[in-house]
Amino acid sequence: MVKQIQQTTRKKAVEQLVKCLIYNNLAK
């Protein structure tokens, strides 16, 4: 259960990171 929550949190964090990278690339 705890591992599943950690994986979900990490997945969301990665998605946020990807969105930030894409946004920064578009902003250039």
PDB file of N, H, CA, C and O in Angstrom:
ATOM      1  N   MET A   1       0.839  -1.205   0.000  1.00  0.00           N
ATOM      2  CA  MET A   1       0.000   0.000   0.000  1.00  0.00           C
ATOM      3  C   MET A   1       0.874   1.256   0.000  1.00  0.00           C
ATOM      4  O   MET A   1       0.674   2.162  -0.809  1.00  0.00           O
ATOM      5  N   VAL A   2       1.840   1.299   0.912  1.00  0.00           N
ATOM      6  H   VAL A   2       2.002   0.563   1.569  1.00  0.00           H
ATOM      7  CA  VAL A   2       2.713   2.476   1.001  1.00  0.00           C
ATOM      8  C   VAL A   2       3.520   2.627  -0.279  1.00  0.00           C
ATOM      9  O   VAL A   2       3.681   3.734  -0.795  1.00  0.00           O
ATOM     10  N   LYS A   3       4.031   1.503  -0.792  1.00  0.00           N
ATOM     11  H   LYS A   3       3.900   0.604  -0.373  1.00  0.00           H
ATOM     12  CA  LYS A   3       4.819   1.551  -2.035  1.00  0.00           C
ATOM     13  C   LYS A   3       3.971   2.097  -3.175  1.00  0.00           C
ATOM     14  O   LYS A   3       4.447   2.886  -3.991  1.00  0.00           O
ATOM     15  N   GLN A   4       2.726   1.677  -3.225  1.00  0.00           N
ATOM     16  H   GLN A   4       2.340   1.036  -2.561  1.00  0.00           H
ATOM     17  CA  GLN A   4       1.841   2.135  -4.298  1.00  0.00           C
ATOM     18  C   GLN A   4       1.659   3.651  -4.226  1.00  0.00           C
ATOM     19  O   GLN A   4       1.682   4.333  -5.250  1.00  0.00           O
ATOM     20  N   ILE A   5       1.480   4.168  -3.020  1.00  0.00           N
ATOM     21  H   ILE A   5       1.462   3.613  -2.188  1.00  0.00           H
ATOM     22  CA  ILE A   5       1.313   5.625  -2.834  1.00  0.00           C
ATOM     23  C   ILE A   5       2.584   6.343  -3.261  1.00  0.00           C
ATOM     24  O   ILE A   5       2.520   7.373  -3.932  1.00  0.00           O
ATOM     25  N   GLN A   6       3.742   5.806  -2.875  1.00  0.00           N
ATOM     26  H   GLN A   6       3.794   4.969  -2.330  1.00  0.00           H
ATOM     27  CA  GLN A   6       5.021   6.426  -3.249  1.00  0.00           C
ATOM     28  C   GLN A   6       5.182   6.444  -4.760  1.00  0.00           C
ATOM     29  O   GLN A   6       5.644   7.437  -5.324  1.00  0.00           O
ATOM     30  N   GLN A   7       4.804   5.348  -5.425  1.00  0.00           N
ATOM     31  H   GLN A   7       4.429   4.541  -4.968  1.00  0.00           H
ATOM     32  CA  GLN A   7       4.910   5.284  -6.888  1.00  0.00           C
ATOM     33  C   GLN A   7       4.007   6.315  -7.530  1.00  0.00           C
ATOM     34  O   GLN A   7       4.401   6.979  -8.489  1.00  0.00           O
ATOM     35  N   THR A   8       2.787   6.455  -7.005  1.00  0.00           N
ATOM     36  H   THR A   8       2.467   5.916  -6.226  1.00  0.00           H
ATOM     37  CA  THR A   8       1.841   7.420  -7.571  1.00  0.00           C
ATOM     38  C   THR A   8       2.368   8.834  -7.390  1.00  0.00           C
ATOM     39  O   THR A   8       2.288   9.654  -8.305  1.00  0.00           O
ATOM     40  N   THR A   9       2.906   9.120  -6.210  1.00  0.00           N
ATOM     41  H   THR A   9       2.971   8.454  -5.467  1.00  0.00           H
ATOM     42  CA  THR A   9       3.449  10.456  -5.931  1.00  0.00           C
ATOM     43  C   THR A   9       4.618  10.748  -6.860  1.00  0.00           C
ATOM     44  O   THR A   9       4.732  11.845  -7.407  1.00  0.00           O
ATOM     45  N   ARG A  10       5.484   9.756  -7.032  1.00  0.00           N
ATOM     46  H   ARG A  10       5.391   8.865  -6.588  1.00  0.00           H
ATOM     47  CA  ARG A  10       6.650   9.930  -7.907  1.00  0.00           C
ATOM     48  C   ARG A  10       6.184  10.153  -9.341  1.00  0.00           C
ATOM     49  O   ARG A  10       6.731  10.993 -10.056  1.00  0.00           O
ATOM     50  N   LYS A  11       5.170   9.397  -9.757  1.00  0.00           N
ATOM     51  H   LYS A  11       4.726   8.715  -9.176  1.00  0.00           H
ATOM     52  CA  LYS A  11       4.652   9.536 -11.123  1.00  0.00           C
ATOM     53  C   LYS A  11       4.118  10.943 -11.345  1.00  0.00           C
ATOM     54  O   LYS A  11       4.371  11.556 -12.382  1.00  0.00           O
ATOM     55  N   LYS A  12       3.376  11.452 -10.360  1.00  0.00           N
ATOM     56  H   LYS A  12       3.171  10.954  -9.517  1.00  0.00           H
ATOM     57  CA  LYS A  12       2.838  12.817 -10.472  1.00  0.00           C
ATOM     58  C   LYS A  12       3.968  13.839 -10.511  1.00  0.00           C
ATOM     59  O   LYS A  12       3.916  14.807 -11.269  1.00  0.00           O
ATOM     60  N   ALA A  13       4.981  13.616  -9.694  1.00  0.00           N
ATOM     61  H   ALA A  13       5.023  12.829  -9.079  1.00  0.00           H
ATOM     62  CA  ALA A  13       6.129  14.537  -9.660  1.00  0.00           C
ATOM     63  C   ALA A  13       6.829  14.550 -11.015  1.00  0.00           C
ATOM     64  O   ALA A  13       7.222  15.609 -11.506  1.00  0.00           O
ATOM     65  N   VAL A  14       6.985  13.370 -11.618  1.00  0.00           N
ATOM     66  H   VAL A  14       6.667  12.510 -11.219  1.00  0.00           H
ATOM     67  CA  VAL A  14       7.626  13.276 -12.931  1.00  0.00           C
ATOM     68  C   VAL A  14       6.782  14.007 -13.971  1.00  0.00           C
ATOM     69  O   VAL A  14       7.320  14.718 -14.820  1.00  0.00           O
ATOM     70  N   GLU A  15       5.466  13.834 -13.907  1.00  0.00           N
ATOM     71  H   GLU A  15       5.029  13.256 -13.217  1.00  0.00           H
ATOM     72  CA  GLU A  15       4.581  14.512 -14.864  1.00  0.00           C
ATOM     73  C   GLU A  15       4.710  16.028 -14.729  1.00  0.00           C
ATOM     74  O   GLU A  15       4.750  16.747 -15.728  1.00  0.00           O
ATOM     75  N   GLN A  16       4.775  16.506 -13.493  1.00  0.00           N
ATOM     76  H   GLN A  16       4.743  15.922 -12.681  1.00  0.00           H
ATOM     77  CA  GLN A  16       4.935  17.953 -13.259  1.00  0.00           C
ATOM     78  C   GLN A  16       6.262  18.432 -13.835  1.00  0.00           C
ATOM     79  O   GLN A  16       6.340  19.497 -14.447  1.00  0.00           O
ATOM     80  N   LEU A  17       7.307  17.624 -13.627  1.00  0.00           N
ATOM     81  H   LEU A  17       7.243  16.759 -13.129  1.00  0.00           H
ATOM     82  CA  LEU A  17       8.638  17.974 -14.124  1.00  0.00           C
ATOM     83  C   LEU A  17       8.617  18.066 -15.651  1.00  0.00           C
ATOM     84  O   LEU A  17       9.165  19.004 -16.231  1.00  0.00           O
ATOM     85  N   VAL A  18       7.986  17.094 -16.291  1.00  0.00           N
ATOM     86  H   VAL A  18       7.541  16.332 -15.820  1.00  0.00           H
ATOM     87  CA  VAL A  18       7.890  17.083 -17.762  1.00  0.00           C
ATOM     88  C   VAL A  18       7.133  18.313 -18.239  1.00  0.00           C
ATOM     89  O   VAL A  18       7.545  18.960 -19.201  1.00  0.00           O
ATOM     90  N   LYS A  19       6.035  18.638 -17.575  1.00  0.00           N
ATOM     91  H   LYS A  19       5.701  18.112 -16.793  1.00  0.00           H
ATOM     92  CA  LYS A  19       5.252  19.829 -17.955  1.00  0.00           C
ATOM     93  C   LYS A  19       6.099  21.084 -17.836  1.00  0.00           C
ATOM     94  O   LYS A  19       6.046  21.959 -18.699  1.00  0.00           O
ATOM     95  N   CYS A  20       6.878  21.171 -16.770  1.00  0.00           N
ATOM     96  H   CYS A  20       6.922  20.460 -16.068  1.00  0.00           H
ATOM     97  CA  CYS A  20       7.755  22.339 -16.569  1.00  0.00           C
ATOM     98  C   CYS A  20       8.788  22.428 -17.682  1.00  0.00           C
ATOM     99  O   CYS A  20       9.045  23.510 -18.209  1.00  0.00           O
ATOM    100  N   LEU A  21       9.388  21.284 -18.043  1.00  0.00           N
ATOM    101  H   LEU A  21       9.180  20.405 -17.614  1.00  0.00           H
ATOM    102  CA  LEU A  21      10.401  21.277 -19.099  1.00  0.00           C
ATOM    103  C   LEU A  21       9.788  21.705 -20.430  1.00  0.00           C
ATOM    104  O   LEU A  21      10.375  22.509 -21.154  1.00  0.00           O
ATOM    105  N   ILE A  22       8.610  21.172 -20.754  1.00  0.00           N
ATOM    106  H   ILE A  22       8.134  20.519 -20.166  1.00  0.00           H
ATOM    107  CA  ILE A  22       7.940  21.533 -22.007  1.00  0.00           C
ATOM    108  C   ILE A  22       7.594  23.015 -21.996  1.00  0.00           C
ATOM    109  O   ILE A  22       7.802  23.712 -22.989  1.00  0.00           O
ATOM    110  N   TYR A  23       7.071  23.494 -20.883  1.00  0.00           N
ATOM    111  H   TYR A  23       6.903  22.928 -20.076  1.00  0.00           H
ATOM    112  CA  TYR A  23       6.693  24.910 -20.769  1.00  0.00           C
ATOM    113  C   TYR A  23       7.909  25.810 -20.961  1.00  0.00           C
ATOM    114  O   TYR A  23       7.838  26.823 -21.656  1.00  0.00           O
ATOM    115  N   ASN A  24       9.038  25.428 -20.333  1.00  0.00           N
ATOM    116  H   ASN A  24       9.097  24.605 -19.769  1.00  0.00           H
ATOM    117  CA  ASN A  24      10.269  26.222 -20.463  1.00  0.00           C
ATOM    118  C   ASN A  24      10.758  26.235 -21.906  1.00  0.00           C
ATOM    119  O   ASN A  24      11.228  27.262 -22.396  1.00  0.00           O
ATOM    120  N   ASN A  25      10.650  25.091 -22.588  1.00  0.00           N
ATOM    121  H   ASN A  25      10.268  24.257 -22.190  1.00  0.00           H
ATOM    122  CA  ASN A  25      11.086  25.018 -23.985  1.00  0.00           C
ATOM    123  C   ASN A  25      10.206  25.895 -24.866  1.00  0.00           C
ATOM    124  O   ASN A  25      10.702  26.541 -25.789  1.00  0.00           O
ATOM    125  N   LEU A  26       8.908  25.923 -24.589  1.00  0.00           N
ATOM    126  H   LEU A  26       8.505  25.399 -23.839  1.00  0.00           H
ATOM    127  CA  LEU A  26       7.991  26.747 -25.381  1.00  0.00           C
ATOM    128  C   LEU A  26       8.217  28.227 -25.100  1.00  0.00           C
ATOM    129  O   LEU A  26       8.039  29.069 -25.981  1.00  0.00           O
ATOM    130  N   ALA A  27       8.610  28.536 -23.868  1.00  0.00           N
ATOM    131  H   ALA A  27       8.754  27.852 -23.153  1.00  0.00           H
ATOM    132  CA  ALA A  27       8.790  29.941 -23.476  1.00  0.00           C
ATOM    133  C   ALA A  27      10.016  30.572 -24.134  1.00  0.00           C
ATOM    134  O   ALA A  27      10.104  31.795 -24.241  1.00  0.00           O
ATOM    135  N   LYS A  28      10.964  29.737 -24.575  1.00  0.00           N
ATOM    136  H   LYS A  28      10.892  28.744 -24.488  1.00  0.00           H
ATOM    137  CA  LYS A  28      12.207  30.277 -25.154  1.00  0.00           C
ATOM    138  C   LYS A  28      11.942  30.975 -26.486  1.00  0.00           C
ATOM    139  O   LYS A  28      12.871  31.486 -27.111  1.00  0.00           O
TER     140      LYS A  28
END
